[in-house]
Amino acid sequence: MKTDPSPTKIRELVVQTLYQKNISGDSNTKVLKELKQTQKHLNTEKVGQIIKDIKSFEQEYLECISEFSNIPSSRIGGIELSILYLALYEFSQTKLDKPIIINEAIKLAKKFGQASSHKFINAILDKVIKKD
């Protein structure tokens, strides 16, 4: 029996899958198939749906990141972009409170990103919510 992952685990898997897709250039289908193989004990449907949804908003999210970052998007690390995509998705497609989303993004950045990634993520997301 497959178990449903926690919201934190879903976020981690989304970021890891987006990052894998980013560095490998593989399709959603391929990275999601690999995810199902490596996470056989977990129900990964929610992760797959979020990945597909993010793909449909990817250009919009990239424009948003570019608007609020003084670093060209081509120079932003793959993990940081993946975390930002997830946070922007959660801002626009869920009813979660924005401070919770930012806090979760910062946790992901501290876990997976470079030493100062969490500061960069926080600064971008803070600017995004102040614009709204």
DSSP file (Angstrom, degrees, kcal/mol; ACC not computed):
  #  RESIDUE AA STRUCTURE BP1 BP2  ACC     N-H-->O    O-->H-N    N-H-->O    O-->H-N    TCO  KAPPA ALPHA  PHI   PSI    X-CA   Y-CA   Z-CA
    1    1 A M              0   0    0      0, 0.0     2,-0.3     0, 0.0     0, 0.0   0.000 360.0 360.0 360.0 129.8    0.0    0.0    0.0
    2    2 A K        -     0   0    0     40,-0.1     2,-0.3     1,-0.0    40,-0.2  -0.597 360.0-141.1 -82.0 142.5    1.3    3.4   -1.0
    3    3 A T  B     -a   42   0A   0     38,-2.7    40,-2.7    -2,-0.3    -1,-0.0  -0.745  17.6-113.1-102.3 153.0    1.3    6.1    1.6
    4    4 A D        -     0   0    0     -2,-0.3    40,-0.1    38,-0.2     2,-0.0  -0.708  35.4-124.5 -82.4 129.3    0.5    9.8    1.0
    5    5 A P        -     0   0    0      0, 0.0    -1,-0.1     0, 0.0    41,-0.0  -0.349  26.4-104.6 -71.5 155.3    3.5   12.0    1.5
    6    6 A S     >  -     0   0    0      1,-0.1     4,-2.7    -2,-0.0     5,-0.2  -0.294  34.6-104.2 -69.1 162.0    3.3   14.9    3.9
    7    7 A P  H  > S+     0   0    0      0, 0.0     4,-2.2     0, 0.0     5,-0.1   0.877 124.8  52.2 -55.9 -37.0    3.0   18.4    2.5
    8    8 A T  H  > S+     0   0    0      2,-0.2     4,-2.4     1,-0.2     5,-0.1   0.929 110.0  47.3 -65.0 -44.4    6.7   19.0    3.3
    9    9 A K  H  > S+     0   0    0      2,-0.2     4,-2.7     1,-0.2     5,-0.2   0.889 109.6  54.1 -64.9 -38.8    7.7   15.8    1.5
   10   10 A I  H  X S+     0   0    0     -4,-2.7     4,-2.5     2,-0.2    -1,-0.2   0.940 109.5  48.1 -59.6 -46.5    5.6   16.8   -1.5
   11   11 A R  H  X S+     0   0    0     -4,-2.2     4,-2.7     1,-0.2     5,-0.2   0.926 111.6  49.8 -59.9 -45.2    7.4   20.1   -1.6
   12   12 A E  H  X S+     0   0    0     -4,-2.4     4,-2.6     1,-0.2    -1,-0.2   0.927 112.6  46.7 -60.2 -45.1   10.8   18.4   -1.4
   13   13 A L  H  X S+     0   0    0     -4,-2.7     4,-2.5     2,-0.2    -1,-0.2   0.874 111.3  51.8 -66.1 -37.3    9.9   16.0   -4.2
   14   14 A V  H  X S+     0   0    0     -4,-2.5     4,-2.9    -5,-0.2     5,-0.2   0.949 112.3  45.5 -62.7 -48.3    8.6   18.8   -6.4
   15   15 A V  H  X S+     0   0    0     -4,-2.7     4,-2.5     1,-0.2    -2,-0.2   0.924 114.7  47.6 -62.0 -45.0   11.8   20.8   -6.0
   16   16 A Q  H  X S+     0   0    0     -4,-2.6     4,-2.5    -5,-0.2    -1,-0.2   0.901 114.2  47.0 -63.9 -40.0   14.0   17.7   -6.6
   17   17 A T  H  X S+     0   0    0     -4,-2.5     4,-2.5     2,-0.2    -2,-0.2   0.916 112.5  48.6 -69.3 -43.2   12.0   16.7   -9.7
   18   18 A L  H  X S+     0   0    0     -4,-2.9     4,-2.4     2,-0.2    -2,-0.2   0.912 113.3  48.8 -61.1 -41.8   12.0   20.3  -11.1
   19   19 A Y  H  X S+     0   0    0     -4,-2.5     4,-2.7    -5,-0.2     5,-0.3   0.928 110.6  49.7 -63.9 -45.5   15.7   20.5  -10.5
   20   20 A Q  H  X S+     0   0    0     -4,-2.5     4,-2.3     1,-0.2     6,-0.4   0.916 112.2  48.4 -59.1 -43.2   16.3   17.1  -12.2
   21   21 A K  H  X S+     0   0    0     -4,-2.5     4,-2.2     1,-0.2    -1,-0.2   0.906 111.4  51.5 -62.7 -41.6   14.2   18.2  -15.1
   22   22 A N  H  < S+     0   0    0     -4,-2.4    -2,-0.2     1,-0.2    -1,-0.2   0.928 116.6  36.8 -62.5 -48.7   16.2   21.5  -15.3
   23   23 A I  H  < S+     0   0    0     -4,-2.7    -1,-0.2     1,-0.2    -2,-0.2   0.804 123.9  40.5 -79.8 -27.8   19.7   19.9  -15.3
   24   24 A S  H  < S-     0   0    0     -4,-2.3    -2,-0.2    -5,-0.3    -3,-0.2   0.764  91.9-137.8 -90.6 -25.9   18.8   16.9  -17.4
   25   25 A G     <  +     0   0    0     -4,-2.2    -3,-0.1    -5,-0.3    -4,-0.1   0.583  51.8 150.5  76.8   8.5   16.6   18.6  -20.0
   26   26 A D        -     0   0    0     -6,-0.4    -1,-0.2    -5,-0.2    -2,-0.1  -0.263  49.0-101.2 -72.4 161.6   14.3   15.5  -19.7
   27   27 A S     >  -     0   0    0      1,-0.1     4,-2.3    -3,-0.1     5,-0.2  -0.308  29.5-108.8 -76.0 163.5   10.5   15.8  -20.2
   28   28 A N  H  > S+     0   0    0      1,-0.2     4,-2.7     2,-0.2     5,-0.3   0.923 119.9  56.2 -55.4 -44.8    8.0   15.8  -17.4
   29   29 A T  H  > S+     0   0    0      1,-0.2     4,-2.0     2,-0.2    -1,-0.2   0.912 108.9  45.2 -56.8 -46.1    6.9   12.3  -18.4
   30   30 A K  H  > S+     0   0    0      2,-0.2     4,-2.2     1,-0.2    -1,-0.2   0.932 115.0  45.3 -67.2 -46.3   10.4   10.9  -18.0
   31   31 A V  H  X S+     0   0    0     -4,-2.3     4,-2.2     1,-0.2    -1,-0.2   0.872 114.1  49.8 -68.2 -34.0   11.3   12.6  -14.7
   32   32 A L  H  X S+     0   0    0     -4,-2.7     4,-2.3    -5,-0.2    -1,-0.2   0.869 109.0  52.2 -71.0 -34.9    7.9   11.7  -13.2
   33   33 A K  H  X S+     0   0    0     -4,-2.0     4,-1.7    -5,-0.3    -2,-0.2   0.922 111.1  47.5 -63.7 -43.5    8.4    8.1  -14.3
   34   34 A E  H  X S+     0   0    0     -4,-2.2     4,-2.2     1,-0.2    -2,-0.2   0.889 109.5  54.1 -64.1 -39.0   11.8    8.0  -12.6
   35   35 A L  H  X S+     0   0    0     -4,-2.2     4,-2.0     1,-0.2    -2,-0.2   0.929 107.2  50.3 -60.5 -45.1   10.2    9.6   -9.5
   36   36 A K  H  < S+     0   0    0     -4,-2.3    -1,-0.2     1,-0.2    -2,-0.2   0.871 110.9  50.2 -61.8 -36.2    7.6    6.8   -9.3
   37   37 A Q  H >< S+     0   0    0     -4,-1.7     3,-0.6     1,-0.2    -1,-0.2   0.887 115.2  41.5 -69.9 -38.3   10.3    4.2   -9.6
   38   38 A T  H 3< S+     0   0    0     -4,-2.2    -2,-0.2     1,-0.2    -1,-0.2   0.721 120.3  43.2 -82.8 -20.1   12.5    5.7   -6.8
   39   39 A Q  T ><  +     0   0    0     -4,-2.0     3,-2.1    -5,-0.2    -1,-0.2  -0.343  67.5 148.4-118.8  49.9    9.5    6.5   -4.5
   40   40 A K  T <  S+     0   0    0     -3,-0.6    -1,-0.1     1,-0.3    -2,-0.1   0.770  71.3  55.6 -58.2 -28.7    7.5    3.2   -4.9
   41   41 A H  T 3  S+     0   0    0     -3,-0.2   -38,-2.7   -39,-0.1     2,-0.3   0.580 100.7  73.9 -81.7  -9.9    6.2    3.4   -1.4
   42   42 A L  B <  S-a    3   0A   0     -3,-2.1     2,-0.8   -40,-0.2   -38,-0.2  -0.799  81.5-123.3-109.4 147.5    4.7    6.9   -1.9
   43   43 A N        -     0   0    0    -40,-2.7     3,-0.3    -2,-0.3     4,-0.2  -0.791  31.8-179.9 -80.9 111.4    1.7    8.1   -3.8
   44   44 A T     >  +     0   0    0     -2,-0.8     4,-2.5     1,-0.2     5,-0.2   0.236  48.3 105.7-102.4  13.1    3.3   10.6   -6.2
   45   45 A E  H  > S+     0   0    0      1,-0.2     4,-2.4     2,-0.2    -1,-0.2   0.908  80.4  50.8 -60.3 -42.9    0.2   11.7   -8.0
   46   46 A K  H  > S+     0   0    0     -3,-0.3     4,-2.3     2,-0.2    -1,-0.2   0.909 110.3  49.9 -62.1 -42.6    0.1   15.1   -6.2
   47   47 A V  H  > S+     0   0    0     -4,-0.2     4,-2.5     1,-0.2    -1,-0.2   0.936 110.8  50.2 -60.3 -47.0    3.7   15.7   -7.1
   48   48 A G  H  X S+     0   0    0     -4,-2.5     4,-2.2     1,-0.2    -2,-0.2   0.893 110.0  49.9 -59.2 -41.5    3.0   14.9  -10.7
   49   49 A Q  H  X S+     0   0    0     -4,-2.4     4,-2.5     2,-0.2    -1,-0.2   0.913 110.9  48.6 -65.6 -42.3    0.1   17.3  -10.9
   50   50 A I  H  X S+     0   0    0     -4,-2.3     4,-2.9     2,-0.2     5,-0.2   0.920 110.6  51.6 -63.8 -43.1    2.1   20.1   -9.4
   51   51 A I  H  X S+     0   0    0     -4,-2.5     4,-1.9     1,-0.2    -2,-0.2   0.927 112.3  46.3 -59.0 -45.6    4.9   19.5  -11.8
   52   52 A K  H  X S+     0   0    0     -4,-2.2     4,-1.3     2,-0.2    -1,-0.2   0.899 113.1  49.4 -64.9 -41.0    2.5   19.6  -14.7
   53   53 A D  H  X S+     0   0    0     -4,-2.5     4,-0.9     1,-0.2     3,-0.3   0.919 109.2  51.8 -64.5 -43.2    0.8   22.7  -13.4
   54   54 A I  H >X S+     0   0    0     -4,-2.9     3,-0.8     1,-0.2     4,-0.8   0.893 104.0  58.5 -61.6 -38.7    4.1   24.5  -12.9
   55   55 A K  H >< S+     0   0    0     -4,-1.9     3,-0.7     1,-0.3     4,-0.4   0.891 103.2  52.5 -58.2 -38.9    5.1   23.7  -16.5
   56   56 A S  H 3< S+     0   0    0     -4,-1.3    -1,-0.3    -3,-0.3    -2,-0.2   0.733 118.6  36.0 -71.6 -20.3    2.0   25.6  -17.8
   57   57 A F  H <X S+     0   0    0     -4,-0.9     4,-2.6    -3,-0.8     5,-0.2   0.345  85.7 109.1-107.9   3.8    2.9   28.7  -15.8
   58   58 A E  H <X S+     0   0    0     -4,-0.8     4,-2.6    -3,-0.7     5,-0.2   0.860  78.6  47.0 -54.7 -45.1    6.7   28.4  -16.2
   59   59 A Q  H  > S+     0   0    0     -4,-0.4     4,-2.2     1,-0.2    -1,-0.2   0.914 113.2  49.4 -65.2 -41.6    7.1   31.4  -18.5
   60   60 A E  H  > S+     0   0    0     -3,-0.2     4,-2.0     2,-0.2    -2,-0.2   0.911 112.6  47.7 -61.9 -43.5    4.9   33.6  -16.3
   61   61 A Y  H  X S+     0   0    0     -4,-2.6     4,-2.6     2,-0.2    -2,-0.2   0.895 109.7  52.7 -65.4 -40.5    6.9   32.6  -13.2
   62   62 A L  H  X S+     0   0    0     -4,-2.6     4,-2.5    -5,-0.2    -1,-0.2   0.898 109.2  49.3 -62.9 -40.6   10.2   33.2  -15.0
   63   63 A E  H  X S+     0   0    0     -4,-2.2     4,-2.0     2,-0.2    -1,-0.2   0.895 111.0  50.4 -63.7 -40.3    9.1   36.7  -16.0
   64   64 A C  H  X S+     0   0    0     -4,-2.0     4,-1.4     2,-0.2    -2,-0.2   0.922 111.5  47.3 -63.8 -45.7    8.0   37.4  -12.4
   65   65 A I  H  X S+     0   0    0     -4,-2.6     4,-1.0     1,-0.2     3,-0.4   0.926 111.8  50.8 -62.1 -44.8   11.4   36.2  -11.0
   66   66 A S  H  < S+     0   0    0     -4,-2.5     3,-0.4     1,-0.2    -1,-0.2   0.861 105.7  56.8 -61.3 -36.7   13.2   38.3  -13.6
   67   67 A E  H  < S+     0   0    0     -4,-2.0    -1,-0.2     1,-0.2    -2,-0.2   0.855 116.8  33.5 -63.0 -35.9   11.2   41.4  -12.6
   68   68 A F  H  < S+     0   0    0     -4,-1.4     2,-0.4    -3,-0.4    -1,-0.2   0.401 105.7  79.7-105.9   2.0   12.3   41.1   -9.0
   69   69 A S     <  -     0   0    0     -4,-1.0     4,-0.1    -3,-0.4    51,-0.0  -0.898  56.5-158.2-113.0 139.9   15.8   39.8   -9.3
   70   70 A N  S    S+     0   0    0     -2,-0.4    -1,-0.1     2,-0.1    -4,-0.1   0.383  79.8  82.5 -90.9   4.3   18.9   41.8  -10.1
   71   71 A I  S    S-     0   0    0      2,-0.0    -2,-0.1    -5,-0.0     5,-0.1  -0.917  93.0-111.2-105.0 130.8   20.5   38.5  -11.3
   72   72 A P    >>  -     0   0    0      0, 0.0     3,-2.4     0, 0.0     4,-0.5  -0.340  26.4-121.1 -58.5 141.6   19.7   37.3  -14.8
   73   73 A S  G >4 S+     0   0    0      1,-0.3     3,-0.9     2,-0.2     8,-0.1   0.796 111.8  64.6 -58.2 -28.6   17.5   34.2  -14.6
   74   74 A S  G 34 S+     0   0    0      1,-0.2    -1,-0.3     0, 0.0    -3,-0.0   0.707 104.0  47.5 -67.6 -17.4   20.2   32.3  -16.6
   75   75 A R  G <4 S+     0   0    0     -3,-2.4     2,-0.4     2,-0.1    -1,-0.2   0.465  87.3 102.5-102.2  -3.9   22.6   32.8  -13.6
   76   76 A I  S << S-     0   0    0     -3,-0.9     5,-0.0    -4,-0.5    -3,-0.0  -0.656  82.4-106.4 -80.3 134.6   20.1   31.7  -10.9
   77   77 A G     >  -     0   0    0     -2,-0.4     4,-2.6     1,-0.1     5,-0.2  -0.169  20.9-118.6 -60.6 152.7   20.9   28.2   -9.7
   78   78 A G  H  > S+     0   0    0      1,-0.2     4,-2.3     2,-0.2     5,-0.1   0.869 113.8  50.1 -60.9 -39.7   18.6   25.3  -10.7
   79   79 A I  H  > S+     0   0    0      2,-0.2     4,-2.5     1,-0.2    -1,-0.2   0.934 111.4  48.7 -65.0 -45.4   17.6   24.6   -7.1
   80   80 A E  H  > S+     0   0    0      1,-0.2     4,-2.5     2,-0.2    -2,-0.2   0.912 112.2  48.4 -63.0 -42.7   16.8   28.2   -6.4
   81   81 A L  H  X S+     0   0    0     -4,-2.6     4,-2.9     2,-0.2    -1,-0.2   0.916 110.9  51.6 -62.1 -41.9   14.7   28.5   -9.6
   82   82 A S  H  X S+     0   0    0     -4,-2.3     4,-2.2     2,-0.2    -2,-0.2   0.910 111.1  47.0 -61.7 -43.0   12.9   25.2   -8.6
   83   83 A I  H  X S+     0   0    0     -4,-2.5     4,-2.5     2,-0.2    -1,-0.2   0.912 112.9  49.3 -65.6 -42.6   12.1   26.6   -5.2
   84   84 A L  H  X S+     0   0    0     -4,-2.5     4,-2.9     2,-0.2     5,-0.3   0.911 109.3  52.0 -64.3 -42.0   10.9   29.9   -6.6
   85   85 A Y  H  X S+     0   0    0     -4,-2.9     4,-2.4     1,-0.2    -1,-0.2   0.933 111.4  47.3 -58.7 -45.6    8.7   28.1   -9.2
   86   86 A L  H  X S+     0   0    0     -4,-2.2     4,-2.6     2,-0.2    -2,-0.2   0.929 113.2  47.7 -62.8 -45.2    7.1   26.1   -6.4
   87   87 A A  H  X S+     0   0    0     -4,-2.5     4,-2.5     2,-0.2    -2,-0.2   0.919 112.6  48.4 -63.9 -43.2    6.5   29.1   -4.2
   88   88 A L  H  X S+     0   0    0     -4,-2.9     4,-2.1     2,-0.2    -1,-0.2   0.883 111.1  51.7 -65.0 -36.8    5.0   31.1   -7.0
   89   89 A Y  H  X S+     0   0    0     -4,-2.4     4,-2.8    -5,-0.3     5,-0.3   0.938 110.7  47.6 -60.9 -46.9    2.8   28.2   -7.9
   90   90 A E  H  X S+     0   0    0     -4,-2.6     4,-1.3     1,-0.2     6,-0.3   0.875 110.0  53.5 -65.9 -36.3    1.6   28.0   -4.2
   91   91 A F  H  < S+     0   0    0     -4,-2.5    -1,-0.2     1,-0.2    -2,-0.2   0.943 120.9  30.6 -58.3 -47.5    1.0   31.8   -4.2
   92   92 A S  H  < S+     0   0    0     -4,-2.1    -2,-0.2    -5,-0.2    -1,-0.2   0.735 128.3  34.7 -89.4 -23.7   -1.2   31.6   -7.2
   93   93 A Q  H  < S+     0   0    0     -4,-2.8     2,-0.3    -5,-0.2    -3,-0.2   0.449 109.0  54.5-117.5  -0.6   -2.8   28.2   -7.1
   94   94 A T  S  < S-     0   0    0     -4,-1.3     0, 0.0    -5,-0.3     0, 0.0  -0.812  70.4-128.7-127.4 171.3   -3.4   27.4   -3.4
   95   95 A K        +     0   0    0     -2,-0.3    -4,-0.1     2,-0.0     3,-0.1   0.236  63.2 131.0-101.7  12.4   -5.1   29.1   -0.5
   96   96 A L        -     0   0    0     -6,-0.3     2,-0.1     1,-0.1    -2,-0.1  -0.327  68.9 -99.2 -64.2 147.5   -2.1   28.8    1.8
   97   97 A D    >>  -     0   0    0      1,-0.1     4,-1.9     4,-0.0     3,-0.5  -0.446  28.5-125.9 -65.8 139.7   -1.0   31.9    3.7
   98   98 A K  H 3> S+     0   0    0      1,-0.2     4,-2.6     2,-0.2     5,-0.2   0.870 107.9  56.0 -59.3 -40.8    1.8   33.7    1.9
   99   99 A P  H 3> S+     0   0    0      0, 0.0     4,-2.4     0, 0.0    -1,-0.2   0.872 107.5  50.7 -60.8 -33.3    4.1   33.8    5.1
  100  100 A I  H <> S+     0   0    0     -3,-0.5     4,-2.6     2,-0.2    -2,-0.2   0.922 110.2  49.1 -67.2 -43.7    3.7   30.0    5.3
  101  101 A I  H  X S+     0   0    0     -4,-1.9     4,-2.4     2,-0.2    -1,-0.2   0.923 112.6  47.5 -61.1 -45.2    4.7   29.6    1.7
  102  102 A I  H  X S+     0   0    0     -4,-2.6     4,-2.5     2,-0.2    -1,-0.2   0.923 111.3  51.0 -63.3 -43.6    7.7   31.8    2.1
  103  103 A N  H  X S+     0   0    0     -4,-2.4     4,-2.2    -5,-0.2    -2,-0.2   0.912 111.2  47.8 -59.9 -43.6    8.8   30.0    5.3
  104  104 A E  H  X S+     0   0    0     -4,-2.6     4,-2.2     2,-0.2    -1,-0.2   0.890 111.0  51.4 -65.2 -39.2    8.5   26.6    3.5
  105  105 A A  H  X S+     0   0    0     -4,-2.4     4,-2.4     2,-0.2    -2,-0.2   0.896 109.3  50.4 -64.3 -40.1   10.6   28.0    0.6
  106  106 A I  H  X S+     0   0    0     -4,-2.5     4,-2.4     2,-0.2    -2,-0.2   0.907 109.0  51.5 -64.7 -41.5   13.3   29.2    3.0
  107  107 A K  H  X S+     0   0    0     -4,-2.2     4,-1.9     1,-0.2    -2,-0.2   0.921 110.7  48.5 -60.3 -43.7   13.4   25.8    4.6
  108  108 A L  H  X>S+     0   0    0     -4,-2.2     4,-3.1     1,-0.2     5,-0.5   0.905 110.7  51.0 -62.6 -41.2   13.8   24.2    1.2
  109  109 A A  H  X5S+     0   0    0     -4,-2.4     4,-1.8     1,-0.2    -2,-0.2   0.892 110.5  48.7 -64.7 -39.2   16.6   26.7    0.3
  110  110 A K  H  <5S+     0   0    0     -4,-2.4    -1,-0.2     1,-0.2    -2,-0.2   0.855 117.0  43.0 -67.7 -33.6   18.4   25.9    3.6
  111  111 A K  H  <5S+     0   0    0     -4,-1.9    -2,-0.2    -5,-0.2    -1,-0.2   0.904 133.8  13.1 -78.5 -42.6   18.1   22.2    3.0
  112  112 A F  H  <5S+     0   0    0     -4,-3.1    -3,-0.2    -5,-0.2    -2,-0.2   0.667 110.6  75.7-111.5 -21.2   19.0   22.0   -0.8
  113  113 A G  S  <<S-     0   0    0     -4,-1.8    -4,-0.0    -5,-0.5     5,-0.0  -0.090  85.0 -75.2 -91.5-174.5   20.5   25.4   -1.8
  114  114 A Q    >   -     0   0    0      1,-0.1     3,-1.4     2,-0.0     4,-0.5  -0.171  59.7 -87.9 -70.3 171.8   23.7   27.3   -1.5
  115  115 A A  T 3  S+     0   0    0      1,-0.3     3,-0.3     2,-0.1     4,-0.1   0.854 127.3  30.0 -55.0 -41.8   24.7   28.9    1.8
  116  116 A S  T >> S+     0   0    0      1,-0.2     4,-1.5     2,-0.1     3,-0.7   0.266  87.6 107.3-104.9  12.8   22.9   32.2    1.1
  117  117 A S  H <> S+     0   0    0     -3,-1.4     4,-2.9     1,-0.2     5,-0.2   0.878  73.8  59.6 -56.3 -40.1   20.1   30.9   -1.1
  118  118 A H  H 3> S+     0   0    0     -4,-0.5     4,-2.4    -3,-0.3    -1,-0.2   0.850 103.8  50.9 -62.3 -32.9   17.5   31.3    1.6
  119  119 A K  H <> S+     0   0    0     -3,-0.7     4,-2.4     2,-0.2    -1,-0.2   0.916 111.9  46.8 -68.9 -42.2   18.2   35.1    1.7
  120  120 A F  H  X S+     0   0    0     -4,-1.5     4,-2.4     2,-0.2    -2,-0.2   0.938 114.0  47.6 -62.6 -48.7   17.8   35.4   -2.1
  121  121 A I  H  X S+     0   0    0     -4,-2.9     4,-2.6     1,-0.2     5,-0.3   0.928 112.8  49.2 -58.9 -47.5   14.6   33.3   -2.1
  122  122 A N  H  X S+     0   0    0     -4,-2.4     4,-2.5    -5,-0.2    -1,-0.2   0.915 110.6  50.2 -59.6 -45.0   13.2   35.4    0.8
  123  123 A A  H  X S+     0   0    0     -4,-2.4     4,-1.9     2,-0.2    -1,-0.2   0.922 113.2  45.1 -62.5 -45.2   14.0   38.7   -0.9
  124  124 A I  H  X S+     0   0    0     -4,-2.4     4,-2.2     2,-0.2    -2,-0.2   0.952 116.1  45.0 -64.2 -49.6   12.4   37.7   -4.2
  125  125 A L  H  X S+     0   0    0     -4,-2.6     4,-2.3     1,-0.2     5,-0.2   0.854 110.4  55.0 -66.3 -34.2    9.2   36.3   -2.6
  126  126 A D  H  X S+     0   0    0     -4,-2.5     4,-1.8    -5,-0.3    -1,-0.2   0.919 109.3  47.3 -62.9 -43.6    9.0   39.3   -0.3
  127  127 A K  H  X S+     0   0    0     -4,-1.9     4,-1.4    -5,-0.2    -2,-0.2   0.888 110.0  54.4 -64.1 -39.1    9.0   41.6   -3.3
  128  128 A V  H  X S+     0   0    0     -4,-2.2     4,-1.2     1,-0.2     3,-0.3   0.934 110.4  44.2 -62.2 -47.1    6.4   39.5   -5.1
  129  129 A I  H  < S+     0   0    0     -4,-2.3    -1,-0.2     1,-0.2    -2,-0.2   0.821 110.0  55.5 -72.2 -27.5    3.9   39.6   -2.2
  130  130 A K  H  < S+     0   0    0     -4,-1.8    -1,-0.2    -5,-0.2    -2,-0.2   0.793 104.3  55.4 -71.9 -25.6    4.4   43.3   -1.7
  131  131 A K  H  <        0   0    0     -4,-1.4    -1,-0.2    -3,-0.3    -2,-0.2   0.849 360.0 360.0 -71.1 -34.9    3.5   43.9   -5.3
  132  132 A D     <        0   0    0     -4,-1.2    -1,-0.2    -5,-0.1    -2,-0.2   0.488 360.0 360.0 -67.9 360.0    0.2   42.1   -4.9
